[in-house]
Amino acid sequence: MHEQYRTVAYSGPLRIRRKASNMILGNLVTVNADVDLETGQVTFFVDETSLAMLRADYQRKIERLHKE
C-alpha cells in the first residue's frame, strides 16, 4: 500500500532548481514523495511534465557540448 505526499522544505515545497540557461521564471520543479505505508520506504519523484522539462534541459546541454 502506497500513499503520495507533497514534500516540504522549511515553509514551502521541496524543489529542484533547473540548470537551464536564460531561465528566470519557472526554473523550479517540485519534488514529491511516495511512501510505502507498510515498510516506511520513501521514494522521491517529479511529475511527468517536470520530468519532460528536465529531460529537455539535459538534451539541450548535450547538444551544446557536441557543438563545441
JOKANOR-V346053 format. One record per helix or strand. SS is the DSSP state (hx for helix, st for strand). FROM is the first residue (numbers start at 0). LEN is the number of residues. If there is no record, write none. Layout:
ss = (SS,SS)
from = (FROM,FROM)
len = (LEN,LEN)
This chain:
ss = (st,st,st,st,st,st,st,hx)
from = (1,7,11,14,27,31,41,47)
len = (5,2,2,3,3,5,4,20)
